[in-house]
Amino acid sequence: MKPWVAAWFCALVCLVPARGMAQGQPVWGEVDVVSSWQAVAVTAPVIFRTDSRLPNPQLAATGVIVDVRLPWRMTVSGGYLGGYLATGSPRTSSLVGVPLVAATKTFAVWRIVAADRNVFDDFRGFGTSAARYRNRFSLDFAPDHKREWHLFGDNEAFFDRSVSKLTQNRLRLGGGRRLSESVLLDIYYLRWTVTSARTSTNVVGTTVTLALNKRREQE
């Protein structure tokens, strides 16, 4: 499949609500455009979230995240995401922004890559600003060094520093396949729990990664 064909196909999968696939539940789509150099990677994510039970879109956002790779499998990151958020009934809309910094430690054992990501962000524009700490532990398994396809799972806990307690948890399981040299499509199931409201939501999600640089073979 040619890269531009794969990119258009993936964009349609991500950005068009798939009622047949996820009737009565949220659909989250994301397209990440990535350019990387020896020690630095720049990602421009485009995020689009819908819910067939509610007016849409529920969230539309974009931004830039810069990752700097350090020795000992450490990565430090900084960035900003901003966009449009709709909530509640009657529907209310807000412009939101999220500046963030992060540190990630990665471990590799055989063909499994484990990562512990620690994020500090400041969710602005919706109610009172929420200064949050987020911890995500993930496992990624690829059957060969070329990583033509992979399976992954992660769990992310949100700690709201303004109220000093855990407020959300996201458990995600999925898999993905490389459609071309520069296009990777992931599909996943996510269970989103809001601990303060004692509610859980089942989400079907897709993530497309479009690499502007030719990918390097994995070590």
Backbone bond lengths (Angstrom), bond angles and torsions (degrees), N, CA, C in turn:
res aa  C-N    CA-C-N  psi(-1)  N-CA   C-N-CA  omega(-1)  CA-C   N-CA-C  phi
1 M - - - 1.463 - - 1.527 109.26 -
2 K 1.336 117.03 130.45 1.449 120.54 179.52 1.526 110.32 -67.50
3 P 1.360 117.18 147.47 1.461 119.40 -176.29 1.515 114.45 -56.75
4 W 1.351 118.32 -41.56 1.464 118.82 -177.20 1.520 111.31 -70.22
5 V 1.348 117.76 -31.75 1.465 120.45 175.84 1.525 109.81 -67.84
6 A 1.333 115.97 -44.93 1.461 119.94 178.54 1.522 111.28 -61.26
7 A 1.330 117.22 -39.90 1.470 120.65 -179.63 1.521 111.38 -63.41
8 W 1.330 117.37 -44.46 1.465 120.09 178.66 1.516 111.35 -65.39
9 F 1.325 116.91 -42.07 1.467 120.47 178.10 1.521 110.66 -59.68
10 C 1.327 116.67 -46.50 1.457 120.73 -178.32 1.519 111.49 -65.77
11 A 1.331 117.21 -38.36 1.455 120.15 178.51 1.523 110.86 -62.05
12 L 1.336 117.08 -39.79 1.459 120.18 177.83 1.521 111.06 -66.03
13 V 1.339 117.29 -41.37 1.459 120.88 178.28 1.520 110.50 -61.22
14 C 1.334 116.37 -40.39 1.466 120.37 -174.39 1.519 113.04 -79.54
15 L 1.314 118.06 -39.50 1.451 120.21 -166.17 1.521 114.39 -101.83
16 V 1.318 118.53 -6.63 1.463 121.11 177.12 1.520 108.64 -104.82
17 P 1.342 119.55 122.73 1.469 120.77 179.79 1.521 111.20 -57.55
18 A 1.333 116.75 128.48 1.466 122.06 -177.06 1.521 108.67 -101.70
19 R 1.320 117.53 85.70 1.458 121.45 -176.93 1.527 111.55 -62.95
20 G 1.327 116.79 -38.85 1.450 118.45 -179.69 1.507 112.52 -64.88
21 M 1.356 116.92 -29.39 1.459 120.57 -177.96 1.522 111.10 -85.76
22 A 1.317 117.83 -30.39 1.464 120.16 -172.54 1.523 110.57 -142.36
23 Q 1.312 117.17 58.74 1.450 121.40 -179.93 1.526 110.36 -64.11
24 G 1.334 116.01 126.51 1.449 120.51 175.35 1.507 114.83 76.69
25 Q 1.332 118.94 18.35 1.452 120.61 178.80 1.520 109.48 -146.76
26 P 1.337 116.91 162.04 1.463 119.67 -178.73 1.520 112.83 -66.77
27 V 1.327 115.62 149.17 1.456 123.56 171.20 1.527 107.04 -122.35
28 W 1.335 116.37 122.82 1.459 121.35 179.68 1.521 109.09 -109.54
29 G 1.313 117.08 128.48 1.460 121.94 177.32 1.511 110.66 -123.30
30 E 1.330 115.46 146.05 1.467 120.29 178.71 1.518 109.31 -148.41
31 V 1.330 116.54 135.98 1.461 122.84 172.89 1.521 107.36 -119.66
32 D 1.332 117.26 120.73 1.458 122.61 179.83 1.525 109.62 -108.89
33 V 1.333 116.29 118.56 1.459 121.78 174.84 1.526 107.47 -96.92
34 V 1.333 116.95 118.82 1.464 121.69 -170.35 1.523 110.22 -121.01
35 S 1.330 115.18 133.18 1.457 121.65 170.78 1.520 107.27 -126.86
36 S 1.338 117.93 129.11 1.453 120.27 -174.27 1.524 110.94 -132.05
37 W 1.338 113.83 151.41 1.453 122.81 175.37 1.517 107.59 -124.01
38 Q 1.309 118.52 -164.68 1.455 121.07 -174.02 1.523 112.33 -59.51
39 A 1.335 117.78 -44.35 1.461 120.01 -176.11 1.523 113.41 -125.09
40 V 1.316 118.02 -0.48 1.460 121.70 -174.84 1.526 110.13 -131.14
41 A 1.326 116.04 137.93 1.470 121.72 173.92 1.519 108.46 -129.59
42 V 1.324 116.77 136.47 1.458 123.06 177.82 1.521 108.25 -116.01
43 T 1.337 116.70 125.13 1.460 122.45 -179.02 1.514 109.72 -118.86
44 A 1.335 116.41 130.20 1.458 122.69 173.78 1.529 107.73 -111.66
45 P 1.339 118.74 97.03 1.467 120.46 -178.82 1.539 111.49 -84.35
46 V 1.319 115.58 143.82 1.468 122.63 170.61 1.525 106.64 -119.42
47 I 1.333 116.93 115.50 1.463 122.98 -171.55 1.521 109.47 -113.30
48 F 1.338 116.25 133.96 1.463 121.55 -177.37 1.523 108.14 -142.30
49 R 1.340 117.79 118.72 1.463 121.75 -177.76 1.517 110.63 -124.14
50 T 1.337 115.25 133.79 1.454 121.63 -178.59 1.519 110.14 -129.66
51 D 1.333 115.05 163.71 1.461 121.74 177.31 1.517 107.13 -147.17
52 S 1.345 116.98 118.35 1.466 120.84 -175.43 1.524 112.79 -64.91
53 R 1.349 117.82 -13.93 1.457 121.49 179.35 1.521 112.42 -88.50
54 L 1.357 117.38 -8.25 1.459 121.31 -171.64 1.525 110.06 -134.55
55 P 1.356 117.67 162.41 1.469 119.38 172.45 1.533 110.09 -61.18
56 N 1.319 115.94 147.51 1.464 120.65 -175.46 1.521 111.81 -124.37
57 P 1.348 117.82 159.20 1.464 125.87 1.01 1.524 111.60 -80.19
58 Q 1.341 116.23 153.56 1.447 120.93 174.10 1.525 111.07 -79.83
59 L 1.335 116.88 -34.24 1.453 121.63 177.56 1.516 109.16 -150.16
60 A 1.330 116.38 134.90 1.465 122.89 172.21 1.518 106.53 -138.14
61 A 1.330 117.38 119.16 1.460 119.86 -173.11 1.519 110.58 -149.80
62 T 1.334 114.52 159.55 1.457 120.92 174.65 1.523 107.96 -152.26
63 G 1.324 116.50 178.10 1.455 120.57 -179.47 1.510 110.88 167.29
64 V 1.340 115.90 -160.39 1.458 122.25 -179.37 1.520 108.69 -140.30
65 I 1.337 116.78 135.65 1.460 122.99 174.74 1.528 108.04 -127.53
66 V 1.331 116.33 130.13 1.464 122.20 179.12 1.520 108.86 -110.67
67 D 1.339 116.68 125.31 1.468 123.19 177.73 1.527 109.31 -109.62
68 V 1.315 116.43 130.90 1.469 122.06 176.46 1.521 108.31 -116.06
69 R 1.324 116.27 119.11 1.462 121.31 -178.81 1.526 110.06 -84.19
70 L 1.328 116.25 131.93 1.447 123.86 -179.54 1.528 109.91 -115.82
71 P 1.331 117.93 169.86 1.469 118.83 175.42 1.522 111.62 -61.66
72 W 1.340 115.19 168.13 1.466 123.86 177.62 1.535 112.56 60.33
73 R 1.347 116.25 32.72 1.469 122.53 176.00 1.535 112.39 58.52
74 M 1.312 116.14 36.39 1.462 121.65 175.09 1.531 109.98 -103.91
75 T 1.334 115.74 143.98 1.468 121.91 175.86 1.522 108.81 -134.02
76 V 1.327 116.68 132.82 1.462 121.04 172.52 1.523 108.06 -111.93
77 S 1.331 115.77 144.55 1.465 121.08 -173.29 1.520 110.72 -136.11
78 G 1.312 115.04 154.20 1.457 121.73 173.20 1.509 109.15 -151.22
79 G 1.333 116.74 148.72 1.455 117.93 -179.91 1.508 113.04 -179.06
80 Y 1.316 113.87 -174.23 1.468 120.88 -179.62 1.524 108.53 -148.10
81 L 1.345 116.36 132.68 1.459 123.24 174.53 1.525 108.19 -120.32
82 G 1.308 116.56 139.02 1.459 120.31 178.73 1.508 111.02 -147.23
83 G 1.352 116.37 153.22 1.451 118.91 179.20 1.512 112.96 173.82
84 Y 1.323 114.12 -151.79 1.463 123.86 -170.61 1.519 109.26 -115.81
85 L 1.338 117.41 128.53 1.456 122.87 -179.71 1.519 109.54 -124.98
86 A 1.343 117.36 132.12 1.462 122.78 177.85 1.518 109.07 -120.88
87 T 1.322 117.38 134.10 1.465 121.09 -178.83 1.519 110.11 -144.13
88 G 1.340 114.92 164.87 1.456 122.59 166.24 1.514 115.96 75.53
89 S 1.306 113.32 172.39 1.461 123.30 175.42 1.536 108.02 -140.90
90 P 1.363 119.43 111.98 1.459 125.07 5.76 1.531 112.78 -66.95
91 R 1.306 115.10 156.66 1.452 122.66 -173.65 1.523 111.62 -66.60
92 T 1.320 116.68 131.85 1.453 122.42 173.35 1.520 108.49 -123.65
93 S 1.323 116.95 144.06 1.459 122.19 -176.68 1.515 110.08 -121.06
94 S 1.316 116.20 146.27 1.457 121.90 -179.59 1.518 109.81 -143.60
95 L 1.336 115.55 148.31 1.454 121.26 168.19 1.521 107.19 -91.57
96 V 1.328 116.97 125.31 1.456 121.08 -174.42 1.523 109.90 -122.07
97 G 1.333 114.91 157.13 1.452 121.14 176.83 1.515 110.34 -143.45
98 V 1.337 115.82 145.99 1.466 120.49 -177.67 1.527 109.78 -136.45
99 P 1.340 118.74 94.72 1.468 119.67 168.08 1.520 109.51 -75.36
100 L 1.338 116.87 144.66 1.463 119.05 -176.17 1.517 111.49 -148.72
101 V 1.335 114.73 153.95 1.464 123.57 168.11 1.522 106.83 -133.02
102 A 1.333 116.68 150.60 1.458 119.41 -175.37 1.520 110.99 -150.99
103 A 1.329 114.97 156.89 1.465 122.49 173.14 1.521 107.85 -135.63
104 T 1.328 116.65 133.64 1.464 121.87 -176.19 1.525 109.95 -129.70
105 K 1.319 116.18 131.59 1.461 122.79 173.77 1.521 107.92 -110.34
106 T 1.325 116.71 129.89 1.458 122.16 -176.83 1.524 110.37 -115.54
107 F 1.330 115.68 140.94 1.462 123.01 176.32 1.526 108.23 -126.29
108 A 1.324 116.82 144.31 1.463 120.72 177.98 1.519 109.61 -127.68
109 V 1.336 115.80 127.68 1.459 122.55 176.70 1.521 107.63 -133.20
110 W 1.322 116.85 115.78 1.455 122.60 -176.13 1.523 108.63 55.89
111 R 1.329 119.03 -119.12 1.460 120.77 179.84 1.528 112.17 -106.70
112 I 1.307 116.51 18.16 1.462 122.12 178.54 1.523 109.26 -108.58
113 V 1.316 116.80 129.14 1.460 122.92 176.12 1.523 107.89 -110.68
114 A 1.327 116.43 122.39 1.465 122.11 176.14 1.525 108.55 -107.46
115 A 1.330 116.33 141.61 1.461 120.87 -179.46 1.522 109.65 -138.66
116 D 1.318 115.32 136.97 1.457 122.44 175.57 1.523 107.17 -115.64
117 R 1.336 116.42 109.76 1.471 122.19 -174.90 1.529 109.44 -109.63
118 N 1.327 115.88 128.98 1.461 122.98 -179.14 1.526 108.96 -119.71
119 V 1.330 116.00 120.10 1.463 121.73 -173.37 1.524 110.13 -121.89
120 F 1.329 115.44 134.92 1.456 121.80 168.44 1.521 107.07 -113.78
121 D 1.345 117.07 123.07 1.456 119.93 178.63 1.525 110.43 -137.79
122 D 1.315 115.41 172.04 1.458 122.23 -178.31 1.523 107.47 -134.92
123 F 1.343 116.22 100.76 1.466 121.93 -176.26 1.534 109.08 -78.98
124 R 1.327 116.94 109.05 1.459 122.30 -172.57 1.523 111.80 -113.78
125 G 1.344 115.59 143.64 1.456 120.51 170.77 1.504 115.49 107.34
126 F 1.341 118.74 -12.95 1.459 121.82 179.49 1.520 108.33 -120.39
127 G 1.337 116.43 106.13 1.461 120.65 -175.60 1.513 109.50 64.08
128 T 1.305 117.14 -140.63 1.450 121.14 174.66 1.527 109.16 -81.89
129 S 1.307 117.00 143.81 1.461 120.74 179.54 1.518 109.91 -61.57
130 A 1.327 115.59 139.32 1.463 121.08 -179.14 1.522 109.18 -113.68
131 A 1.338 116.24 112.26 1.457 121.09 174.11 1.522 107.36 -83.38
132 R 1.336 117.12 118.34 1.455 120.11 -170.32 1.531 111.80 -123.57
133 Y 1.334 114.55 150.42 1.460 122.56 166.25 1.520 106.93 -114.43
134 R 1.332 116.85 130.78 1.454 121.61 -179.32 1.519 109.15 -124.91
135 N 1.326 115.83 132.34 1.453 121.24 175.89 1.520 108.99 -119.45
136 R 1.339 115.88 126.30 1.463 120.74 178.98 1.523 109.12 -126.31
137 F 1.324 115.61 122.04 1.460 121.39 174.36 1.518 107.93 -107.22
138 S 1.328 117.48 128.37 1.461 120.88 -174.76 1.524 111.07 -132.49
139 L 1.342 114.54 152.06 1.460 123.47 173.76 1.520 108.22 -126.00
140 D 1.336 116.08 135.26 1.460 121.57 -178.58 1.526 108.35 -133.26
141 F 1.340 116.04 124.51 1.461 121.36 -178.87 1.518 110.00 -117.87
142 A 1.336 116.34 127.26 1.463 122.27 174.04 1.526 108.59 -123.64
143 P 1.331 118.30 134.72 1.467 120.33 -173.85 1.522 114.32 -74.39
144 D 1.338 118.90 -16.76 1.460 120.39 178.53 1.524 109.31 -145.73
145 H 1.316 116.95 166.48 1.458 121.28 -173.51 1.525 112.94 -68.92
146 K 1.328 118.36 -19.23 1.463 120.53 178.63 1.531 112.69 -78.22
147 R 1.341 116.81 -16.31 1.465 122.37 176.36 1.537 111.76 55.34
148 E 1.327 115.93 48.00 1.457 119.99 177.50 1.525 111.16 -69.68
149 W 1.329 116.86 -28.00 1.464 120.82 171.26 1.526 107.64 -148.46
150 H 1.339 115.81 161.90 1.458 119.61 -177.48 1.519 110.25 -155.87
151 L 1.332 115.43 162.85 1.454 124.05 173.78 1.524 107.74 -119.78
152 F 1.330 117.87 145.78 1.455 119.66 -177.46 1.523 111.32 -148.38
153 G 1.319 114.61 159.73 1.457 122.26 174.40 1.513 108.82 -153.89
154 D 1.312 117.11 146.52 1.460 120.07 177.05 1.521 110.49 -154.31
155 N 1.313 114.40 160.33 1.463 121.33 175.92 1.525 107.98 -133.82
156 E 1.340 115.64 128.66 1.464 121.54 -178.04 1.521 109.92 -123.30
157 A 1.339 115.64 123.78 1.462 122.35 178.38 1.519 109.21 -107.32
158 F 1.349 115.89 136.82 1.465 122.75 -179.10 1.528 108.78 -108.46
159 F 1.322 116.17 123.54 1.458 122.27 176.99 1.521 107.84 -112.93
160 D 1.344 116.57 115.29 1.466 122.00 179.64 1.526 108.35 -82.84
161 R 1.337 116.56 111.71 1.457 120.34 -175.40 1.525 112.60 -72.20
162 S 1.349 117.83 -18.21 1.463 120.00 179.81 1.526 112.40 -75.56
163 V 1.346 116.85 -25.28 1.472 120.46 178.19 1.526 111.81 -117.38
164 S 1.337 116.13 -0.88 1.471 122.72 175.97 1.527 113.27 56.89
165 K 1.343 115.97 49.00 1.458 118.96 175.75 1.521 110.57 -157.76
166 L 1.338 115.43 160.89 1.455 121.36 175.33 1.523 109.70 -70.81
167 T 1.329 117.16 131.50 1.463 120.62 -177.19 1.529 113.42 -117.89
168 Q 1.346 118.36 -23.92 1.456 120.77 -179.09 1.519 109.74 -145.07
169 N 1.341 114.57 159.58 1.461 121.15 171.84 1.530 108.48 -147.48
170 R 1.332 116.14 136.58 1.458 121.06 179.44 1.523 109.57 -127.18
171 L 1.338 116.20 117.47 1.458 123.39 176.45 1.525 108.38 -107.40
172 R 1.339 116.65 125.86 1.462 120.62 -173.42 1.521 110.83 -130.53
173 L 1.352 116.67 137.21 1.454 124.11 176.66 1.516 108.68 -134.89
174 G 1.334 117.12 135.19 1.453 117.88 -179.38 1.511 113.33 -171.72
175 G 1.320 114.46 -168.78 1.457 121.54 179.21 1.513 110.06 -156.61
176 G 1.316 115.57 165.96 1.454 119.15 -178.41 1.507 112.32 -152.95
177 R 1.324 115.20 164.51 1.460 122.09 -179.68 1.523 109.63 -140.37
178 R 1.327 115.40 143.29 1.450 120.94 175.95 1.529 109.15 -80.16
179 L 1.338 115.94 123.39 1.455 120.75 -178.87 1.523 112.58 -91.32
180 S 1.324 116.21 -21.73 1.454 121.44 176.27 1.521 107.48 -159.64
181 E 1.320 116.28 -177.36 1.461 120.76 179.78 1.520 112.30 -57.52
182 S 1.336 117.35 -28.15 1.467 120.28 -173.24 1.523 114.36 -123.56
183 V 1.335 118.55 7.12 1.462 121.02 -176.13 1.526 110.28 -128.27
184 L 1.333 115.88 124.78 1.465 122.54 177.41 1.523 108.87 -123.83
185 L 1.330 116.70 130.43 1.463 122.48 178.79 1.522 109.56 -113.36
186 D 1.355 116.61 125.12 1.460 123.31 174.21 1.525 109.67 -114.10
187 I 1.332 116.43 141.75 1.456 123.43 174.21 1.519 107.80 -127.75
188 Y 1.339 116.69 135.96 1.462 118.21 -174.52 1.529 111.80 -147.37
189 Y 1.337 113.37 161.59 1.462 122.51 169.26 1.526 107.43 -107.97
190 L 1.338 117.32 137.28 1.459 122.09 -179.96 1.521 109.74 -132.25
191 R 1.323 116.02 135.02 1.460 121.87 173.86 1.526 107.43 -109.60
192 W 1.327 114.82 114.91 1.461 122.77 -174.61 1.528 108.31 -106.11
193 T 1.327 115.85 116.72 1.456 121.81 -178.18 1.525 109.63 -112.79
194 V 1.337 115.99 125.90 1.460 122.02 172.91 1.521 106.61 -99.72
195 T 1.320 116.90 105.81 1.459 120.38 -170.73 1.525 112.50 -68.97
196 S 1.344 117.87 -33.18 1.466 119.92 -178.70 1.518 111.64 -66.37
197 A 1.349 116.73 -34.27 1.464 121.16 -179.99 1.522 112.40 -96.44
198 R 1.339 117.09 -6.06 1.462 122.72 -178.53 1.530 111.82 54.88
199 T 1.335 115.24 44.23 1.460 121.44 178.91 1.524 109.36 -124.41
200 S 1.340 115.81 149.72 1.459 121.81 176.70 1.522 109.32 -128.87
201 T 1.328 116.13 145.19 1.451 122.72 -179.63 1.513 109.27 -129.10
202 N 1.337 116.47 135.49 1.460 122.22 175.95 1.518 109.56 -94.31
203 V 1.321 116.53 129.82 1.461 122.33 -174.10 1.523 109.44 -124.67
204 V 1.343 116.85 139.58 1.459 122.66 167.44 1.524 106.75 -105.12
205 G 1.334 116.68 128.51 1.461 119.80 -175.40 1.509 113.28 -132.93
206 T 1.329 115.25 157.38 1.455 122.61 174.55 1.519 108.61 -135.65
207 T 1.310 115.67 143.54 1.462 121.97 174.66 1.522 108.68 -132.28
208 V 1.322 116.29 128.06 1.460 121.95 176.29 1.524 108.19 -112.05
209 T 1.319 116.58 129.77 1.457 121.41 175.00 1.522 108.67 -109.77
210 L 1.333 116.05 121.16 1.465 122.83 178.08 1.522 107.30 -109.69
211 A 1.327 117.60 109.31 1.461 122.16 -178.56 1.527 110.04 -91.23
212 L 1.330 115.89 123.66 1.458 119.57 179.36 1.524 111.51 -78.39
213 N 1.337 116.66 -22.86 1.464 121.32 178.03 1.517 109.04 -100.55
214 K 1.313 116.19 151.12 1.455 120.00 173.86 1.513 108.85 -64.25
215 R 1.328 116.95 129.40 1.453 120.44 -176.30 1.521 110.35 -69.43
216 R 1.325 113.93 146.46 1.456 121.02 176.11 1.520 110.29 -91.48
217 E 1.306 117.10 149.32 1.463 120.49 177.61 1.521 109.54 -65.03
218 Q 1.331 116.64 139.37 1.444 120.66 178.83 1.523 110.66 -71.28
219 E 1.342 115.59 145.33 1.458 119.06 178.31 1.533 110.32 -75.22
